[in-house]
Amino acid sequence: MSGSDVAPWPSGRRVLVTGSRAPVALDLARLFAADGATVFTADSQPALASRSRSVTRAYRVPSARFRPEEYRAAIAGIVARHSVDLVVPTCEEIFWLAGGAVAPNHSGDARGAGGDLEGALFAPDLPTLTRLHDKAAFVSLVTELGLRAPETEVITSGIAWRRRSAGRGSDSPTLIAKPAFSRFGTQVLRIDRGEPLPELRGIHPDAPWLLQERVVGEELCTTAVSVAGRLTAFVAYRPAWRFGTGAAVSFERLDHRTGAAAKAFAAATRLAASLHLTGQFGLDLIATPHGITLLECNPRSTSGIHLFTPTDHLPHAFTPPTPAPPTPAVPSTPAPPTSASAALAPPTSASVAPAPLTSASVAPAPLTSASAAPASGTPVPPTPAVLSTPAPPSSASAAPASATSASATPASAAPASATSASAAPASAIPVSAAPASDSTTSATPASATPATPAFATPAPATTSASATSASAAPASATPATTTSATTAADPAVISGPAAIVAEHGHSGDSTAVVADRYPPSGSASVMGAPHPSASSAGAVAVAGRSGNSAAVAAEPHPSAPAADTWGGDTTAGGRLFTASREAARLGLPHVMAAGSIRSRRDAVAFLRQLGAPDALVTRGDGVGTPALLRSLAVQVRTAASERVPLTAASTHDLEWNGPVSRGAERDPRWGARLVEEIAREGGLAALAPNLAGELSTVEVSGETVPVTAPPPASQRGDRATDEPLSYVVAPRTHFIGYAREELHELDSRALRAIAGVVISVLDRLVAPARLDRTVIVGNALVSTNLLPELAETELRALTRRLALEHPDCAIAWRSVHGRRSTNPQVLRRAGYRLIPSRSVLFTPTSTSVWEGPRDTARDRAVFDRSGYREVDAPLDPATGTSSPELRDRIAHLYRLLYVEKYSPLNPRYTAEFVGAAQRAGFLRFVLLQRPDGRVDGVFGYAVAHGYLAAPVFGYDTALPQRLGLYRMLSLLVARRAHAAGVELHNSSGVADFKRHRGAEPELEYTAVSTRHLSWRRRLGWAALELVVRGVAVPLVTRSGL
């Protein structure tokens, strides 16, 4: 609604808007500035809002997704430096901030002191955010509240997905499929009637997918702000035009008092109250003749922000309402400040107090039970009790109250010291006017009182109350500079692990601020009453629509104020700020979406929308076409490098895809012990004849991991005439030698011939790269290295260090995959090439679903009737290893399968390797033993980072295949993974066998850093990547390997 009766925010308030690349961040900055706030912005890439004249200073900070601790430290540094009162996240950085900060004030009202990130963050805690963001958990919440949701089935594994697909027939209904964690609709799939489900990879209890009924009706969306469980701002709108099938780029406001929008308002009211929510959230809904169906919730800023104008005073919605004073009588003399108002900083000698309210600026009378709107406002009906039939406004509430000069000023409608717009104090001048330079006005005196907390509740005021510092912030309250700060020459460069860089400041100061501290993780207290199932997302469940969509009007939370003295549009307990703009659009994206025109009717609608205000470009604001094109260029570059859709690229380095369960971790010093035991056994050659090189260790992600370096140039390793080293230490063997040996896996003779020629040509192309001159990090000399999650800053530093120590070697990581891991993206951001190396398979053994496939049940029956026993390899307490005879047997069984049957390029492990792995605690060995004690099979396994891998695996190949030794060993490996609560990393090979037992394929990469090498060697590595991606990967995919 129009807020002409609302005074600007108390001057001196300081707001930090994060995720400032988002168009909604730009509009929020303008709205806060127009209400008298000093606005700062922060983002990890060039941002639209940084060019706005409404922004005092814009900061470039580390990526929230890839450098979360540094991101939180940088935001905390900005908050502390500028005594920020309010932090407003706009994108999914909200999850990274909430995950590293205590829930604001631990109570739900988000009140805190200026300069304190925990107190200033306008967001609920992480469990609440997750419950709203997780589409499966949200459906459960909606159903619990008695609201309508689509009939939903949650799928948590590829096995369940394929089983569901096999059950679809010609009369199966149309379905909508979507991941539980996604954004912009970029991954939403429509499965038409009778069609099977598409093939999907990566479905997991941590990353489930939803199958939902298709609900046909009118689409609408909402944007809401809630404080302590009560809506303080709301707008419903129709997404009038979309960018393809993704995000909307044109919006038309709906009247929230009538029709489906009123039902949406009632649903939002109930949702906020049920969670005692403080924060922003948006709903996606479908209106049908039967009512409304809630589809999704976005617990962040959404596009309805574009429909608010400065006269709507949206910033006031981010401040909790003030309870009504205990006595309604108006004092005849000015009331002294109460303890609450006294807590606000009093004027100092440097501050100028504005004039008290005069008869020309008298605030309207407080509302009574019979008057729900001021004279200048539009009446709003009480919260509808039934979704299908919202209650009309009553005649009592339609009668506005008249304002007189004797009426009491509403406590939070206008601060006691507020003057008319023409009499604003100096410190309340909108920041679109160029402020004075930091050198003159931004140095805060040491004795100055801290800025007023954003969420502090001011005392009730009267018309004759005198000015207080709450509205008389002095000019010196502008941000203070750090005297030891260093000027950043390039705002795009982050200097130091926790640095933040000013992208631009209208004061002319581009100062780097190092945030050397960030708030420690606190308790997971929920803002208000925690929901008992807040952490239940991800389980297999079927959630049907509620049979009752009525009675959605929510009672106020017990801890919420029962009433207040706000005027204007009201909810059950306070003022509701609503939007007045009829329509808005995002100009450049809207024009780019013109390709969606399919009919004359579309063309007419598109042309009509061109008349709506452009939310991106406002005259005189400083955001013009160059800034828009710059932002688009960043998005295009990210989409190309990360291989994601253009829309998804806009938030790629911010997105949050839910918590990831890793299971029990191994001893962080495992690598150091392994290297020590290998040295004790006599070095690499003693472990396997086809291993050579030097071993060392490095610290990464809290672990000590082994590093292999090639032997000196005088030894073998680079020449094709030498006996090839195993692929675990020699990349040339992996990409050239092993590829030649696996040609027989291709079904077509023609394909084998073509692939053979390609490999020969590739061998010549990559010769200058000297592939085997490579240092491999995290290399335990086995087929599958279970890598920790890498941190970008640490990775960059480690890479630089290794490049200095090995200037003639490439730096590489083997066994890199993207299943529930950001390692591929982190390595790419750190300058590594990601070269596909093999197709590996994962079995979802973390839950019991892996036991379902028919072939798994048959394997279990084979083992049960075989007479074999599963036995842990016994260890001698004196040596920490098995007996020499057993170690020889283990190594022999492995070589029978992996060397003699598969390939001599596999490492030819000896009994010494088995002993070193046992003493180091690196591998545990399990025996397949006859009743007479003979060992016919073995596997050695390790568990780390949510996975189990068994790189040592073998059996007596001379025994009849009908015994099923391979099948029994595979079953026992899966059982061990299930007992550990982790997924089975099934390595590569025999893909069909593993798929029939529920395994899912995933590309694995070798990541290589070559920036420090000569251009000829870099060119060779580039040629390898080009051929592998362009030729080898399509061949492997086509052959199903």
MARTIGU-423322 format. One record per residue (C-alpha): x, y, z. Coordinates in steps of 0.001 Angstrom, whole numbers, padded with zeros to 6 digits, always signed. Layout:
<atoms>
XYZ
...
</atoms>
This chain:
<atoms>
+000000+000000+000000
+001049+003588-000202
+002819+004653+002953
+002509+008414+002854
+001943+008397+006600
+005172+006513+007257
+008279+008464+008183
+011643+007453+006743
+013821+005090+008672
+015728+006684+011517
+018710+008252+009813
+022032+006518+010191
+020662+003012+009718
+023101+000934+007726
+022015-001948+005545
+024129-004556+003772
+022435-006228+000795
+024189-009440-000275
+023849-011307-003551
+023860-007922-005237
+024035-009425-008737
+020311-010139-008431
+017835-007638-009867
+015890-007791-006600
+019035-006662-004769
+019169-003579-006966
+015567-002690-006153
+016070-003369-002450
+019087-001050-002407
+017011+001688-004007
+014132+001171-001596
+016313+001209+001521
+018192+004282+000306
+014947+006085-000464
+013878+005480+003132
+017022+007106+004472
+019302+004106+004999
+022976+003938+004069
+023273+000947+001765
+026244-001330+001173
+026315-004326-001132
+028486-007429-001403
+028884-010139-004012
+031506-012466-005419
+031220-011256-009008
+030534-007983-010835
+027061-007007-009719
+024280-004823-011036
+023649-003041-007757
+027285-001980-007421
+026701+000704-010055
+023617+002131-008423
+023780+005633-006941
+021733+004241-004075
+024748+002233-002933
+027378+003909-000810
+029939+001163-001333
+029949-002199-003113
+032283-004988-002048
+033659-007976-003924
+033895-010968-001596
+034861-014661-001932
+032386-017171-003321
+029843-018359-000772
+029652-021838-002281
+033305-022513-002949
+034918-020468-000166
+032198-020425+002508
+034333-019702+005567
+036097-016814+003846
+032761-015551+002575
+031263-015427+006061
+034432-013815+007398
+034295-011150+004683
+030625-010354+005345
+031346-010193+009077
+034204-007804+008315
+031932-005463+006367
+029317-005578+009110
+031898-004791+011777
+033655-002061+009814
+030498-000126+009004
+028466-001013+012126
+025846-002508+009840
+022427-002838+011467
+020711-005087+008956
+022030-007762+006559
+019515-008657+003849
+020451-011728+001772
+018755-011907-001610
+020000-015190-003134
+021135-018560-001845
+024067-017030-000019
+021496-016890+002772
+022171-020582+003460
+025917-020083+003740
+025409-017128+006084
+022837-018879+008246
+024957-022020+008345
+027869-020155+009870
+026063-017815+012249
+023935-018319+015317
+020261-017732+014658
+019743-013995+015223
+019265-013330+018911
+018328-017023+019347
+014703-015977+019653
+013124-015240+016318
+012860-011474+016386
+016278-010994+014828
+017209-008107+017087
+020880-007391+017471
+023472-004702+017897
+024969-002777+015001
+028143-004358+013665
+027155-007873+014762
+026533-010298+011898
+024592-012715+014063
+022286-010015+015283
+021945-008205+011963
+021229-011171+009685
+017619-011086+008523
+017084-014811+008140
+015878-017851+010061
+018282-020595+011031
+019588-023220+008633
+017168-026049+009563
+014203-023757+008904
+015661-022533+005641
+016322-026117+004573
+012773-027153+005362
+011439-024440+003085
+014027-024835+000319
+013875-028645+000130
+010891-029281-002108
+010193-032665-000524
+010266-031290+003017
+008125-028344+001954
+005407-030628+000600
+005316-032404+003949
+005075-029077+005782
+002248-027867+003539
+000320-031067+004117
+000798-030819+007891
-000648-027309+007813
-003803-028530+006108
-002970-026786+002836
-003043-028275-000620
+000106-029643-002304
+000502-031798-005413
+000482-035532-004882
+004187-036172-004522
+006496-039162-004542
+010054-038684-003321
+012701-040817-005036
+016030-041206-003235
+017981-043594-005480
+018516-044506-009093
+017245-047990-008333
+013890-046632-007134
+013748-044271-010137
+014266-047098-012640
+011762-049299-010835
+009222-046467-010983
+009895-045976-014677
+009424-049667-015415
+006008-049520-013734
+004642-046835-016048
+002174-047959-018682
+000375-046385-021616
-002297-044952-019330
+000107-043556-016725
-000657-039884-016034
+001432-036875-016924
+003973-036116-014214
+006305-033305-013260
+009811-034296-012134
+012180-031987-010307
+015136-032256-007921
+014503-031429-004279
+017153-028715-004439
+017001-026543-007548
+016196-023043-008729
+014715-021116-011666
+012925-024220-012958
+015967-025170-015052
+015753-028879-014139
+012002-029323-014161
+010927-032133-016495
+007504-032937-017855
+006806-036629-018433
+003798-036901-020713
+001089-039492-020359
+002353-043027-020944
+006000-042000-021373
+008742-043680-019309
+010827-041630-016930
+013991-040183-018454
+017363-041542-017386
+018818-039536-014524
+022059-039765-012595
+023062-038700-009128
+019799-039407-007286
+020680-039922-003637
+019104-039492-000189
+021037-036214-000001
+019852-035248-003505
+016370-036746-004050
+013994-036125-006934
+010257-035549-006782
+007546-036949-009017
+004427-034801-008768
+001012-034763-010346
+000609-032061-012957
-001717-029401-011580
-003490-027395-014276
-004559-023856-013476
-003431-020252-013243
+000092-019718-012015
+000776-017084-009387
+003605-016196-007028
+004023-014300-003802
+006737-012314-002063
+006513-011882+001689
+008482-010510+004609
+007834-011970+008040
+009012-010958+011503
+008529-013310+014455
+005932-015320+012569
+003851-012346+011353
+003680-011046+007807
+004894-007473+007572
+004976-007183+003762
+003191-009077+001038
+002496-008963-002670
+000955-011529-004987
+001758-011385-008681
+001454-013220-011927
+004634-014202-013825
+003576-012659-017119
+006569-013741-019235
+009344-016264-018724
+012865-016698-020015
+012154-019967-021814
+010727-022331-019206
+012758-020814-016367
+012614-017634-014349
+010003-014945-014962
+011120-011636-016463
+007806-009755-016383
+005414-009458-013460
+001868-008217-012929
+000533-007441-009453
-002596-009151-008143
-004975-007796-005521
-004213-009781-002384
-007659-009028-000984
-009628-011044-003506
-009661-014330-005367
-006693-016668-005512
-004329-013944-004284
-006307-013697-001039
-005991-017452-000578
-002275-017167-001251
-002054-014436+001386
-003831-016649+003904
-001504-019551+003118
+001574-017356+003532
+000204-016091+006835
-000257-019605+008160
+003140-020750+006930
+004983-017854+008588
+003136-018302+011867
+003719-022061+011977
+007505-021578+011785
+007586-018333+013781
+009485-017131+010756
+011709-014101+010489
+012888-013613+006945
+011820-013281+003349
+010064-016005+001406
+008205-016471-001836
+005626-019052-002832
+004872-020571-006222
+001244-021620-006506
-001381-022846-008947
-004962-021584-008671
-007646-024055-009713
-011426-024080-009330
-010865-026178-006182
-008574-023676-004480
-004839-023072-004532
-002037-025631-004642
+001336-024728-003155
+004202-025945-005314
+007440-024537-003884
+008880-022047-001456
+011939-019849-001992
+013169-018645+001427
+014871-015539+000053
+014059-012426-001943
+011829-013063-004940
+010648-011011-007881
+007665-009422-006163
+010188-006919-004753
+010088-005181-008152
+006481-004203-007559
+007277-002060-004513
+007929+001653-004925
+009635+004045-002483
+006236+005301-001331
+005379+001758-000174
+008108+001927+002516
+009064-001733+002263
+012140-001253+004534
+009824-000839+007526
+008713-004433+007029
+012199-005580+008070
+011767-004044+011535
+009619-005686+014219
+006460-003793+015191
+006265-002007+018499
+003806-003314+021082
+001087-000912+022106
+001929+001270+025117
+000444+000044+028379
-001607+003245+028862
-003476+004768+025937
-003682+008263+027468
-001739+010963+025665
+000449+012988+028038
+000001+016716+027926
+003704+017306+028306
+006548+015818+026356
+007326+012351+027637
+010936+011735+028605
+012739+008956+026804
+012002+005526+028237
+014644+002930+028888
+014084+001545+025414
+014585+004867+023714
+017396+005747+026056
+019237+002722+024771
+019503+004514+021478
+022563+006670+021085
+021899+010261+022295
+022933+013150+020119
+026579+014048+020463
+028169+017401+020024
+028805+016457+016421
+025171+015608+015741
+022378+017950+014858
+018969+017071+016220
+016115+017693+013808
+013095+019672+014832
+010326+017898+016712
+007078+017069+014988
+004976+020064+014127
+001330+020320+013306
+002299+019970+009661
+003815+016557+010286
+001401+015075+012782
+001144+011311+012387
-002303+009754+012006
-004267+008426+014919
-003607+004915+016065
-006000+002348+014735
-008721+000980+016924
-010481-002319+016498
-012964-000579+014238
-010423+001083+011989
-007934-001034+010141
-006614+001574+007758
-005555+005238+007862
-007289+007853+005857
-004797+007664+003058
-004697+003892+002876
-006726+001227+001217
-008565-001044+003632
-007451-004644+003819
-009757-007427+004955
-008908-009499+007984
-007082-012758+007318
-009459-015091+005491
-010524-018086+007532
-011236-020290+004535
-009090-020513+001415
-011936-021090-000977
-014002-018123+000181
-012064-015152+001599
-014036-012931+003912
-014974-009540+002481
-014007-006353+004273
-016372-005442+007049
-018058-002108+007108
-016321-001282+010344
-012883-001861+008958
-013711+000103+005857
-014220+003296+007793
-010910+005115+008054
-009962+006899+011212
-009418+010617+011003
-006103+012088+012054
-006110+015107+014345
-003358+017178+015800
-004077+015676+019214
-003837+012067+018111
-001037+009931+019435
+001709+009078+017013
+001881+005367+016207
+005045+004104+017851
+006684+002569+014837
+004916+004471+012100
+007153+007487+012591
+010025+008042+015010
+009381+010723+017580
+011939+012996+016026
+010773+012594+012456
+010135+015788+010558
+008430+016383+007285
+010203+015184+004163
+011466+018678+003520
+012990+018939+006954
+015079+015768+006980
+018292+015963+008978
+021594+016008+007173
+022339+012389+007944
+019033+011263+006426
+019802+012580+002960
+019276+009680+000531
+022571+008143-000502
+021793+008775-004148
+023122+012224-003420
+026901+012024-003481
+028141+011913+000101
+031207+013638+001303
+034466+011783+001051
+035486+009380+003778
+038393+011583+004702
+036070+014271+006040
+032802+012839+007229
+033205+009119+007689
+035687+009051+010525
+033669+008081+013557
+034979+009597+016805
+036320+007049+019244
+033750+008099+021795
+030793+007893+019451
+027961+005669+020512
+027422+002606+018239
+024738+002810+015608
+021219+001913+016588
+020505-001806+016215
+018309-002526+013231
+015844-004505+015239
+015789-002547+018495
+012240-001634+019489
+011863+002120+020038
+009663+003385+022808
+006127+004610+022047
+006187+008233+020986
+003778+011112+021217
+003236+014142+019049
+005175+016328+021419
+008089+014003+022041
+011464+015607+021478
+014097+014460+019098
+016331+011574+020102
+019440+010190+018519
+017375+007459+016903
+016360+009980+014289
+019217+012390+014633
+022182+010363+013492
+025052+012788+012984
+026943+013188+009792
+029817+011407+011472
+027761+008247+011637
+028742+007385+008109
+031118+004429+007775
+034508+004708+009383
+037590+003848+007420
+040270+001493+008607
+043439+003484+009062
+045702+000585+008083
+043663-000428+005064
+045351-001055+001753
+044005+000428-001452
+042944-002277-003888
+044299-001689-007367
+042040-004277-008950
+038637-004720-007324
+038257-008110-008971
+041178-009557-007031
+040733-010995-003558
+043793-010250-001469
+044178-012788+001278
+042008-015654+002441
+039410-013469+004085
+039679-010264+002124
+036869-008126+000864
+037433-005571-001828
+035429-002406-002399
+034212-002597-005955
+033245+001029-005994
+032344+003726-003558
+030853+007066-004406
+033122+008515-001781
+036102+007572-003893
+037440+005005-001436
+038236+001548-002813
+039711+000133+000334
+040451-003534+000974
+039235-004665+004349
+040625-007865+005785
+038117-009677+007951
+040292-011807+010201
+037434-013189+012226
+033965-014494+011620
+031304-015573+014072
+031694-019141+015319
+028952-021628+014602
+026374-021496+017322
+023451-023519+018443
+020898-024643+015921
+018079-022908+017684
+014996-022474+015577
+013442-019043+015425
+010373-019827+017417
+009090-023314+018009
+011222-025864+016122
+009355-028243+013932
+009786-031866+014983
+010512-032985+011435
+012692-030079+010395
+015561-032399+009478
+013488-035140+007893
+014084-034147+004281
+015213-036806+001862
+013392-039902+003082
+011324-041899+000644
+007744-040773+001121
+004492-040222-000671
+002768-036990+000338
-000792-036656-000881
-002701-033412-001088
-004543-032448+002001
-008196-033205+001908
-008969-029969+003706
-007831-026644+002390
-009855-024619+004861
-009111-022837+008100
-005758-021394+007137
-005941-018235+009223
-003070-018579+011660
-003155-017563+015284
-000263-015329+016301
+002681-017144+017800
+002553-017081+021607
+005735-015044+021775
+004660-012569+019125
+003186-009193+020137
-000563-009471+020329
-001197-005988+019013
+000610-002812+018125
-000028+000741+017165
+000873+000605+013519
-001577+002201+011152
-002501+001245+007635
-003136-002199+006162
-003065-004764+008925
-002675-008422+009589
-003993-009961+012781
-001207-008388+014796
+000398-005522+012905
+000852-003395+009832
+001214-004962+006404
+003224-003141+003755
+001986-003883+000260
+003105-003012-003257
+001534-000334-005403
+003230-000855-008769
+000870-002553-011218
+003570-004252-013297
+007329-004441-013774
+009788-006189-016007
+013478-006921-016325
+014206-005002-019487
+017180-006755-021096
+016203-010325-020112
+012635-009569-021183
+013797-008519-024627
+016065-011570-024840
+013057-013760-024039
+011171-012551-027113
+012037-015884-028696
+009288-017430-026578
+006627-015762-028739
+004632-018547-030363
+001416-016877-031434
-000186-013550-032220
-001649-013543-028738
+001859-013951-027315
+003094-011072-029430
+000326-008765-028218
+001018-009663-024599
+004757-009160-025053
+004309-005737-026647
+001920-004700-023884
+004489-005670-021271
+007069-003392-022879
+005174-000495-021346
+005866-001698-017785
+008684-000018-015826
+012108-001565-016279
+013315-002675-012832
+016921-002786-013999
+017399+000661-015470
+016083+003728-013649
+016924+007197-014919
+019706+008776-012934
+020493+005647-010951
+023784+004831-012659
+022882+001313-013812
+022954+001407-017582
+023441-000852-020566
+027214-001346-020002
+026578-002686-016508
+023877-005012-017806
+026120-006309-020588
+028962-006808-018142
+026727-008877-015894
+025480-010891-018877
+029058-011561-020026
+029954-012992-016620
+026902-015215-016774
+027716-016464-020287
+031313-017207-019308
+030191-019167-016247
+027641-021139-018270
+030340-022126-020781
+033006-023069-018240
+030709-024928-015848
+028514-026458-018559
+025284-025288-016975
+022278-023427-018439
+022550-019655-018726
+019959-019058-016017
+021615-021485-013599
+024964-019810-014238
+023684-016606-012650
+023925-018122-009157
+026326-021014-009728
+028835-019830-007116
+026080-019091-004575
+023785-022075-004814
+023175-024399-001889
+021994-027941-002558
+021308-029213+000906
+023447-030834+003584
+025678-033728+002539
+026161-036707+004842
+029729-038018+004738
+029664-040807+007315
+032592-041659+009552
+035933-040210+008450
+039290-041941+008574
+042303-040959+010643
+043560-037661+009171
+047177-038905+009336
+046591-042024+007275
+048695-040703+004403
+051735-040012+006565
+051614-043496+008024
+051242-045059+004582
+054287-043229+003239
+056287-044252+006322
+055323-047912+005907
+056134-047887+002180
+059582-046515+002957
+059972-049237+005580
+059183-051876+002965
+061809-050509+000577
+060003-047925-001547
+057639-048044-004491
+059472-050748-006439
+059109-053130-003498
+055333-052626-003500
+054930-053355-007225
+057525-053850-009974
+055741-051419-012287
+055754-048532-009792
+058521-045910-009675
+058965-042409-008373
+059262-040466-005157
+056803-040270-002268
+056053-037361+000039
+053045-035910+001874
+051117-032648+002000
+048365-031310+004233
+045043-030674+002537
+041533-030273+003963
+042716-031389+007378
+044301-034597+006086
+047870-035664+005416
+047759-037203+001949
+050481-038916-000102
+052026-037290-003161
+053806-039170-005931
+056420-037483-008108
+058043-038988-011204
+061511-040466-010968
+064431-038246-011976
+064748-037571-015691
+067714-039943-015912
+065448-042855-015045
+062618-044401-017037
+059117-043096-017332
+058900-040844-020402
+059970-043028-023332
+057610-045354-025143
+060391-047977-025470
+060557-048427-021705
+058386-050989-019923
+055356-048866-019080
+054697-047873-015519
+051303-048563-013999
+048617-046021-014743
+048356-045104-011050
+051615-043135-011367
+051872-042568-015138
+049197-040537-016988
+050530-041604-020376
+049855-045233-019487
+046347-044299-018428
+045327-042243-021460
+047309-044050-024187
+048368-047517-023029
+045216-048447-021149
+043022-047018-023910
+044703-049344-026430
+044146-052363-024184
+040456-051595-023739
+039641-051356-027434
+038261-054893-027257
+035455-053574-025021
+033939-051797-028045
+031248-053877-029726
+031801-052651-033284
+034853-053662-035330
+034633-050367-037194
+034609-048424-033941
+037634-050369-032727
+039518-049485-035893
+038603-045806-035692
+039484-045650-032017
+042835-047303-032672
+043746-044647-035243
+042617-041861-032915
+044779-043229-030082
+047848-043426-032332
+047368-039858-033537
+046780-038699-029991
+050003-040366-028818
+051935-038240-031289
+050048-035060-030440
+050671-035314-026713
+054333-036337-026942
+055543-032745-026286
+053500-032653-023062
+055678-035377-021459
+052605-036655-019669
+054464-038805-017169
+056305-035808-015750
+053389-035293-013392
+053092-034878-009636
+049906-036563-008398
+048374-035304-005139
+046355-037607-002873
+047732-040627-004726
+047642-043766-002571
+048896-045938-005479
+045501-047571-005942
+042860-047409-008656
+040481-045224-006644
+041637-042406-004376
+038943-041205-001956
+039629-037479-001964
+038472-034980+000665
+036423-031940-000264
+038906-029328-001442
+038916-025677-000399
+039698-023245-003186
+042115-020965-001366
+044074-023839+000151
+044135-025571-003234
+045539-022515-004991
+048276-022135-002380
+049185-025831-002538
+049317-025752-006329
+051669-022762-006296
+053892-024471-003761
+054104-027735-005713
+054768-025851-008959
+057749-024164-007304
+059039-027476-005934
+058499-029324-009238
+058817-026676-011984
+059070-029228-014808
+056058-031313-013695
+052338-030936-014180
+050306-031014-010938
+047415-033482-010978
+044650-035072-008940
+043248-038473-009931
+039804-039907-009068
+037951-036570-009237
+034195-036935-009564
+031169-034714-009033
+028851-037086-007199
+027817-035096-004107
+031094-033216-004439
+032154-029747-005593
+035734-030866-006278
+035406-030577-010080
+034181-026977-009824
+036763-026038-007187
+039610-027488-009247
+038374-025738-012372
+038160-022430-010521
+041739-022963-009344
+042936-023234-012949
+042964-027004-013478
+041952-028790-016646
+039418-031550-016055
+040251-034415-018412
+037749-037296-018355
+039674-040402-017354
+037166-043246-016955
+033540-044102-016358
+033043-045321-012792
+029979-046696-011061
+028382-046038-007681
+025983-048330-005831
+023531-046643-003388
+024412-048806-000399
+023828-046090+002208
+020216-047289+002416
+018684-050741+002025
+017475-050023-001506
+020627-051679-002918
+019281-055075-001812
+016247-054760-004090
+017559-055668-007573
+016911-059237-008627
+020567-059996-009370
+021589-058859-005887
+019072-061282-004372
+020505-064074-006531
+024046-063247-005416
+022894-063459-001823
+021382-066892-002465
+024634-068079-004091
+026643-067017-001058
+024186-068487+001451
+024388-071960-000067
+028067-071875-001017
+029598-072920+002279
+032099-070045+002093
+032653-067762+005059
+033356-064030+005211
+036406-063548+007447
+038427-060472+008354
+042079-061095+007653
+043698-061880+011022
+046483-059550+012170
+049490-060415+014280
+049465-057973+017226
+053251-057915+017224
+053607-056836+013583
+050233-055322+012765
+050034-057469+009621
+048767-060855+008544
+051130-063786+008321
+053616-063788+005412
+051787-066743+003859
+048416-064961+003954
+049892-061744+002560
+051406-063719-000305
+048031-065355-000925
+046212-062001-000932
+048681-060489-003424
+048534-063638-005580
+044724-063655-005796
+044731-059977-006733
+047290-060512-009528
+045368-063491-010910
+042395-061240-011631
+043702-057716-012170
+047074-058384-013782
+046870-061763-015520
+043208-061583-016568
+042670-057829-016978
+045853-055884-017737
+049579-055825-016862
+049182-052033-016656
+047454-052451-013315
+049836-052202-010354
+051416-055623-009692
+051110-055562-005918
+053341-057726-003769
+053025-059055-000237
+054987-055963+000861
+052175-053714-000346
+049655-055725+001667
+051811-055423+004780
+052344-051666+004378
+048602-051085+003822
+047741-053109+006927
+050276-051487+009240
+049258-048009+008078
+045565-048788+008630
+044974-047794+005023
+043173-050981+003897
+041245-053685+005699
+041253-057079+004026
+038321-059499+003977
+038694-063146+002977
+036341-065521+001216
+037295-068715+003021
+036331-072352+002580
+035347-074456+005591
+038758-076131+005362
+040499-072735+005744
+041577-072252+002118
+041238-068635+000914
+039739-068427-002581
+038877-064732-002704
+039816-061421-001093
+039141-057713-001144
+040840-054813+000581
+038779-051724+001259
+038931-048191+002657
+036111-045916+003881
+036319-042137+003661
+034246-039076+002770
+030968-040944+002343
+032282-043763+000146
+033782-047235+000373
+036277-048302-002280
+037839-051772-002660
+040943-051238-004828
+042323-054694-004002
+040001-057398-005294
+040809-060917-006488
+039935-064572-006542
+041253-067882-007788
+040464-067652-011498
+041312-071342-011977
+038183-072378-010090
+034917-072932-012015
+032941-069776-012797
+029784-071511-011583
+031029-071105-008027
+030233-067401-008351
+033314-066120-006527
+033151-062689-008171
+029457-062413-007395
+029943-063323-003741
+032851-060923-003286
+030833-058114-004882
+027957-058834-002502
+030273-058765+000529
+031828-055457-000532
+028351-053918-000834
+027415-055280+002592
+030463-053619+004130
+029529-050317+002521
+025967-050600+003788
+027169-051428+007305
+029342-048289+007196
+026374-046181+006020
+028165-045017+002870
+027888-045463-000882
+029976-048039-002725
+032479-046598-005193
+032446-049527-007610
+035395-048332-009706
+035221-049180-013422
+034889-052336-015495
+032155-054972-015950
+029665-052134-016194
+026668-054288-017114
+027243-056590-014141
+027299-053619-011769
+024354-051819-013376
+022181-054891-012922
+022917-054577-009222
+021850-050960-009032
+025102-049138-009843
+024979-045788-011642
+027685-044463-013979
+029567-041227-013407
+032484-039659-015250
+035710-039468-013309
+038403-036927-014139
+042092-036320-013851
+042531-032651-012964
+045789-031144-014246
+047417-027749-013616
+049886-026761-016340
+050012-022963-016148
+053643-022971-014967
+054836-025164-017870
+056078-024149-021310
+053561-023406-024014
+054487-026584-025935
+053690-028763-022947
+050493-026875-022200
+049459-027363-025822
+049994-031109-025512
+047737-031322-022469
+045127-029178-024243
+045184-031569-027208
+044681-034511-024852
+041634-032870-023269
+040174-031952-026648
+040440-035478-028060
+039265-037224-024899
+036206-034992-024598
+035414-034913-028274
+036084-038544-029216
+036689-040864-026266
+033790-039752-024068
+031159-040092-026825
+032502-043567-027664
+032373-044670-024035
+028878-043226-023610
+027613-044875-026776
+029030-048249-025757
+027592-048024-022257
+030956-048543-020537
</atoms>
